[in-house]
Amino acid sequence: MRLLIIILSFCVVSVSSQSWAESPKPIYVVDMQRVIDQSIIGKAARNNMEDELRKSRSKLEAAKQELERLKADYGKQASVLSQDALVEKREALLKRERDFERAIQDQREVMSRKNASEIGRVVEEVRKIIGELAEDGEHPLIIEKDPRVVVYVAEEFDLTDKIVKIVDEKKTKI
């Protein structure tokens, strides 16, 4: 019986010492915003959005100029038109102003959805690459570098530059 207790205690000590002997796996981080800002696909997505925004702004600017022209015409014609015609013109002008404001709001929503879609596509591509990197066994745990969670990380555990390089290499191969 005593021999059994000695053997069991030896097993427990050896198992616990093995877990102490193993070094803990490091935690790596990736700054997704930096990857989006610095990678080729992130820059391309940003350029696409800027082009869309320019086109949208030019259309809205043309509509605004037309509205301003109509307001000026209304001001010039106010003294010559009858009361009924003046009321009718004012209502038409107010309707155009509401339509213009609605168009601005609609355009903001469209641009917001497109931006989310573009960034989502980039993030999805980056996540695939991070997954491949994690599966190689060298980087078993990779988290996003969020200032609310990560206070400090040594440069050797920050994979952001490596991820940007891999993303760019994959993009140039395509």
C-alpha positions in Angstrom: 0.0 0.0 0.0 2.8 2.3 0.9 4.5 1.5 -2.3 1.3 2.4 -4.3 1.1 5.8 -2.5 4.7 6.5 -3.3 4.3 5.6 -7.0 1.1 7.7 -7.3 2.7 10.7 -5.7 5.7 10.3 -8.0 3.3 10.3 -11.0 1.5 13.4 -9.8 4.8 15.2 -9.2 6.2 14.2 -12.6 3.0 15.3 -14.4 2.8 18.6 -12.7 6.5 19.3 -13.2 6.0 18.7 -17.0 3.3 21.3 -17.2 5.6 23.7 -15.3 8.5 22.9 -17.6 6.5 23.7 -20.7 6.9 27.3 -21.7 3.6 29.2 -22.3 2.7 29.9 -25.9 3.1 33.6 -26.8 0.1 35.7 -27.8 0.6 37.6 -31.0 -1.3 40.7 -32.1 -2.4 42.3 -35.4 -3.4 45.9 -35.8 -6.2 45.5 -38.4 -6.6 49.2 -39.0 -2.9 49.5 -39.9 -3.2 46.4 -42.2 -6.2 48.1 -44.0 -4.3 51.4 -44.2 -1.0 50.0 -45.4 -1.8 47.0 -47.6 -2.4 47.1 -51.3 -6.0 45.8 -51.0 -6.8 48.3 -48.2 -5.4 51.2 -50.2 -7.4 50.0 -53.3 -10.6 49.8 -51.3 -10.0 53.3 -49.9 -9.3 54.6 -53.5 -12.5 53.0 -54.8 -14.5 54.7 -52.0 -12.9 58.0 -52.7 -13.7 57.8 -56.4 -17.3 56.9 -55.5 -17.5 59.8 -53.1 -16.2 62.2 -55.7 -18.8 61.1 -58.2 -21.5 61.3 -55.6 -20.4 64.8 -54.5 -20.3 66.0 -58.1 -23.9 64.8 -58.7 -25.1 66.4 -55.4 -23.2 69.6 -56.2 -25.0 69.8 -59.6 -28.3 69.3 -57.9 -27.4 72.0 -55.3 -26.5 74.5 -58.0 -29.8 73.8 -59.7 -31.7 74.4 -56.4 -29.8 77.6 -55.9 -30.7 78.7 -59.4 -34.4 78.0 -58.8 -34.3 79.9 -55.5 -32.7 82.9 -57.4 -35.4 82.7 -60.1 -38.1 82.6 -57.4 -36.7 85.7 -55.7 -36.6 87.6 -59.1 -40.1 86.5 -60.0 -41.7 87.2 -56.6 -42.7 90.8 -57.5 -44.1 89.9 -60.9 -46.1 86.7 -60.2 -49.6 86.5 -58.9 -50.2 85.3 -55.3 -51.4 81.8 -56.5 -48.4 81.4 -58.8 -46.0 82.5 -56.1 -47.5 80.0 -53.6 -47.2 77.3 -56.3 -43.6 78.1 -57.0 -42.7 78.2 -53.3 -44.3 74.8 -52.7 -42.4 73.4 -55.7 -39.2 74.9 -54.4 -39.8 73.5 -50.9 -40.4 70.1 -52.5 -37.2 70.3 -54.4 -35.3 71.2 -51.2 -36.8 68.2 -49.4 -35.9 66.0 -52.3 -32.3 67.3 -52.3 -32.0 66.7 -48.5 -33.4 63.2 -49.0 -30.9 62.6 -51.8 -28.1 63.7 -49.5 -29.2 61.3 -46.8 -29.7 58.5 -49.2 -26.2 59.0 -50.6 -24.7 59.0 -47.1 -26.4 55.6 -46.5 -25.3 54.2 -49.8 -21.7 55.3 -49.2 -21.8 53.9 -45.7 -23.0 50.5 -46.9 -20.4 50.5 -49.7 -17.6 51.4 -47.3 -18.7 48.7 -44.9 -18.7 46.2 -47.8 -15.3 47.2 -49.1 -13.7 47.1 -45.7 -15.5 43.9 -44.9 -14.0 42.3 -48.0 -10.5 43.4 -47.0 -11.0 42.2 -43.4 -12.2 38.8 -44.7 -9.1 38.5 -46.9 -6.8 39.5 -44.0 -8.6 37.0 -41.6 -8.0 34.2 -44.1 -4.3 35.0 -44.1 -4.2 35.3 -40.3 -5.9 31.9 -40.1 -3.3 30.3 -42.4 -0.5 31.9 -40.3 -2.0 30.6 -37.1 -2.4 27.1 -38.5 1.3 26.8 -39.2 1.8 26.2 -35.5 4.3 28.9 -35.0 1.6 31.5 -34.0 -1.1 29.5 -32.2 -2.9 32.6 -30.7 -3.4 35.8 -32.7 -5.7 38.6 -31.4 -6.6 42.0 -32.8 -4.5 44.8 -31.3 -7.3 46.7 -29.5 -6.2 49.5 -27.2 -9.0 48.7 -24.9 -7.6 45.2 -24.4 -3.9 45.4 -25.3 -2.0 47.9 -23.3 1.5 47.1 -24.6 2.9 44.5 -26.9 6.6 44.0 -27.7 7.4 44.4 -31.4 8.4 40.7 -31.7 4.8 39.8 -30.9 3.2 42.3 -33.3 2.5 40.5 -36.6 1.0 43.6 -38.4 4.0 44.2 -40.7 4.3 40.5 -41.5 0.6 40.3 -42.4 0.8 43.5 -44.6 3.7 41.9 -46.4 1.9 38.6 -46.9 -1.3 40.4 -48.1 0.7 42.4 -50.6 2.5 39.4 -51.9 -0.7 37.5 -52.4 -2.2 40.5 -54.2 0.7 41.0 -56.5 0.6 37.3 -57.5 -3.0 37.6 -58.6 
